[in-house]
Amino acid sequence: MLLAMKLLAAQKRGMREFRDIAVLAEAAGVTSIEQAERIFEGFYPGDALTPRAVRITEEALSSGFVGRVAGFPSLD
């Protein structure tokens, strides 16, 4: 699944993956970090999301970003 690939990419590419994660999570019906982690682990057994990827994913899931064009939110 493309969402799993984007979650993997977020570990290195950071916020550049924010928009894609938000849109793909919405399309897949993912509403929690636990659901996102299950999808990720299904495609990458034995691997886990990094804290950075978890923060980006949590922000994407709660952002209401889908369908909007906006800048990246700050994770400070």
Buried (B, 14 or more C-beta within 10 A) or exposed (E): EEBBBBBBBBBEBBBEBBBBBBBBBBEBEBEEBEBBBEBBBEEBEEEEBBEBBBBBBBBBBEBEBEEEEEEBBEEE
